[in-house]
Amino acid sequence: MLPSSGLPDEMWGEAVLFACHILNRVPHKKLDKTPYEIWKGYRSNMSFLKVWGCLDKVGLPDPKRTNIGSKISICVFIGYAQNNIA
């Protein structure tokens, strides 16, 4: 995952966190439920999944916007915020 993204080796920690995020949303063979579903009691919303290391667009919050500037910023997706519910 890290070598194919082209990101530096210093990003290995973020790669591991994202791999755990994905593995917790893969169904268990015997239980036919994901670890996330067993822990939380409901299924995770999978519509937010993205490819780790891909280019993405993020909307800038109002204080960071300018009248003539862009309202989005191009960035590299390296995972979800720890306090994010996605």
C-alpha positions as CSV (number, residue, x, y, z in Angstrom):
1,M,0.0,0.0,0.0
2,L,2.7,2.5,0.9
3,P,5.1,1.7,-2.0
4,S,2.3,1.9,-4.6
5,S,1.1,5.3,-3.3
6,G,4.5,7.0,-3.9
7,L,4.4,8.6,-0.5
8,P,7.5,8.7,1.7
9,D,8.3,5.9,4.2
10,E,7.5,8.3,7.1
11,M,3.8,7.8,6.3
12,W,3.9,4.1,7.5
13,G,2.0,4.9,10.7
14,E,-0.9,6.5,8.8
15,A,-0.9,3.5,6.4
16,V,-1.2,1.1,9.3
17,L,-4.1,3.1,10.8
18,F,-5.9,3.1,7.5
19,A,-5.4,-0.6,7.1
20,C,-6.9,-1.2,10.5
21,H,-9.8,1.0,9.6
22,I,-10.5,-1.1,6.5
23,L,-10.0,-4.5,8.2
24,N,-12.5,-3.5,10.9
25,R,-15.1,-3.1,8.1
26,V,-14.5,-6.4,6.4
27,P,-17.0,-9.2,7.3
28,H,-15.7,-12.0,9.5
29,K,-16.0,-15.4,7.7
30,K,-17.8,-17.3,10.5
31,L,-19.9,-14.5,12.0
32,D,-20.9,-12.8,8.7
33,K,-20.5,-9.4,10.5
34,T,-17.8,-6.9,10.5
35,P,-15.8,-6.2,13.8
36,Y,-17.1,-2.7,13.6
37,E,-20.7,-4.0,13.5
38,I,-20.1,-6.4,16.4
39,W,-18.5,-3.6,18.5
40,K,-20.9,-0.7,17.7
41,G,-24.1,-2.7,17.0
42,Y,-24.7,-1.2,13.5
43,R,-23.1,-1.3,10.1
44,S,-20.6,1.3,9.0
45,N,-21.3,3.7,6.2
46,M,-19.1,2.5,3.4
47,S,-19.8,5.3,1.0
48,F,-16.9,7.4,2.5
49,L,-14.2,4.9,1.6
50,K,-11.4,6.2,-0.5
51,V,-8.1,4.8,-1.9
52,W,-5.2,5.6,0.5
53,G,-2.7,7.9,-1.1
54,C,-4.9,9.2,-3.9
55,L,-5.4,12.9,-4.7
56,D,-8.6,14.3,-3.2
57,K,-10.4,17.7,-2.9
58,V,-11.3,19.2,0.5
59,G,-13.6,22.1,1.0
60,L,-11.9,25.0,2.9
61,P,-13.6,26.3,6.1
62,D,-15.1,29.8,5.8
63,P,-12.2,31.6,7.7
64,K,-9.7,30.2,5.2
65,R,-11.6,31.2,2.1
66,T,-10.9,34.4,0.1
67,N,-13.3,36.1,-2.3
68,I,-11.1,35.5,-5.3
69,G,-9.5,32.2,-4.2
70,S,-10.6,28.6,-4.6
71,K,-13.1,27.1,-2.1
72,I,-11.3,23.8,-2.3
73,S,-7.8,22.5,-1.7
74,I,-6.2,19.6,-3.5
75,C,-4.5,17.1,-1.1
76,V,-3.4,13.5,-0.7
77,F,-5.8,11.3,1.2
78,I,-3.9,9.5,4.1
79,G,-6.8,8.5,6.3
80,Y,-9.7,9.6,8.5
81,A,-9.6,11.9,11.5
82,Q,-9.6,9.8,14.8
83,N,-12.7,11.7,15.9
84,N,-14.5,11.1,12.6
85,I,-17.6,8.9,12.5
86,A,-17.0,7.7,8.9
